């Protein structure tokens, strides 16, 4: 397959394929006599795997390390599992924060509706100035830690 074929089948751009190749994520890329890159079925499988892994939060650098290890006969399974566990914890924290923001938005919109219903037409209520600060994470100082 040529680069365009792989790109179309994987749902990415040819530039993405070139980038993955440059990072060493795609195995088995050879050049034809005319200098064109040719890709085998394993290349397409690898691109699709990279796309799935990115959705789960793995970085290209992480994937490069896992693939390099695997391609050399290693078994980075425990490292992959450990990283996935950390990514799940991070996602759970993000979801908790998003729920806080959602709940605050609901309250604020209700408050704004009350204010708007009681205000004269065209009155400036400066609604944005009433936004609560819900995005800050609480920072706990650890004994002996620098802040």
N, C-alpha and C positions, 0 to 999 in steps of 0.2 A: 504494500500500500504506500501511496505517497502521503505527504504531510496533510494535504487537504482532505484526503479520505479519512485519515485518523481523526482530524479535527471535527469533521462533520459527524462521524459516528460517535465521538465522545461528547459532542455538544460544546466544544471550546474553539478558540481561535487557533490559527496556525502559529501565531506568536506564543500562545500558551504552550503549545507542543515544543516549540524551540526552547522556551524557557525551561521546561521540565527536562529536556534533553541536556541543556547546558548544566543544570544542577545534578545530572547523573541519575535522574529518577526513571528514565526510560531505557530499558536494555535492548540490545539487538538492533540498533540503528546502524545501517550500512549505507554506503554511497554507491550509486550506480556508476556505470562507466561515464555517463554524462554529468556526474557530479550531484545528481538528485538524491536526497535522503529517501531511503526505503525502510518501511516499518513492517515487522511481522505481527502476527496476532497477539503475541505477548506484549508488544508495545501498547496496543489498544487496551488490553486487559489492565496494564499497569496505569495508564492514564485514567481509566475508569475507577480504579482502586484509589488513586490519588484524590480524585474528585470526591469520592465517598468519605475518605479519611479527613479531608478538609472540612466537610460538613460536621464531623464529630469533634472538630477543634484541633486536630493535629496540624502542626506547621510543616511547611515544605522541608525545613531543616531537620525536623524530627524524622520525617519520612525518609529523607536521604540517609540518615544514620541507620534506621531500621532496615531499609532496603540494602544498603551496603553490607551490613552484617549478614542479612539473609542470603544475599547473592554470593557471599564468601563461605557459605555453609553454616553460618551461625543460626541461632534460634533466639531472637530478641523478644520472645513471647512475654516473658515476665516484665520486661521493661515497657512493652506496649500496654500490658494490662495495668501496670502501675500508673503510667501516664494517663490512660483513659479514666482511671479512678480519680485522679487529680482534676481532670477536665470536667468530670461529672460534679465534683464538689464546687468548682468554680461556677458552673452553670446553675447549680442549685442556689448559690449565693446571689447570682445575677437575677434569678427568678424572684427570690425574696425581696430584693431591692426594687424590682419592677412592680411587684405587688404593692409595696409601700407607696411608690409613686402613683400607681393607678388609684389607690384608695384616697390619697391626698388630692388627686385631680378630681375625683368624684365630689369630695367635700367642697373644694374650691369652686367648682362649677355650680354646685347647689347654692353656695354663698353668693356667687356672682348673680345668679338668677334672682335671688331675693333682693339684692342691691339694685339690679336693673329694673325690677318690677316696681320698686319704690322710688325710682329716680325720674326726674323730668326728662322728657325727650331731648336728646342732644347733650345731656349733662355729662361732664367728664368725671368718671369715677376712678380713673387710674387703676384699672383691674390688675394689670401686671404687677403693680407695686404691692399687691396683696398676696402674691405667691409665697407659699411657705418654703422653707429650706428643707427639702426632704432628700436631696441628693448626696449630702455629706455622709461619709462613713464615720462611725465613731472610732476614734483611734485610742487604743488602750496602751498606756505606757507600761513597758516591762521594766522590772528592776534592773538598773544598770544599762538600759537601752538608750541610745541617742535618739533625739526627736528632731 
